[in-house]
């Protein structure tokens, strides 16, 4: 009995050594949200996203892995579906 998958897997592919990376849920609340509206500036989102990610320090992984792990949490609505 296998459930039917209703959505496609993520396009983000993680390196094999990222399984030990854990973050606190409080950092998700700090991430900016992007809904894909015409009035939103995607460059501003990325700048704010990087600022939040740079405050998180984990000696077990690189900053790129942290950004890859956290980026899906910054997208909302149709942008999340697109990802």
Residue, then its C-alpha position, 0 to 999 in steps of 0.5 A: x500500500x503506497x500513497x499516491x504522491x500529489x506533488x512533485x519532489x523538490x528541485x533542490x538537491x542536497x549534498x549527501x552530508x546534510x542529514x546531520x543539519x538541524x535548525x530551530x523552528x524559531x529561525x523559520x519565523x525570522x525568514x521573510x515571506x515571498x508570495x509572488x505578488x507584483x508589488x513584491x521585490x524578489x531582490x529585497x527578499x533575497x537580501x533579507x533572506x541572506x541576512x537572516x541566514x547569516x545570523x545562523x551559525x552551524x559548524x557542521x555545515x556550510x552557509x550554502x547548505x543552510x540557505x538550501x535548507x531554509x529557502x523553501x520556508x520563505x516561499x508562500x502560495x503559488x511560489x511554494x507550489x512552483x518550487 
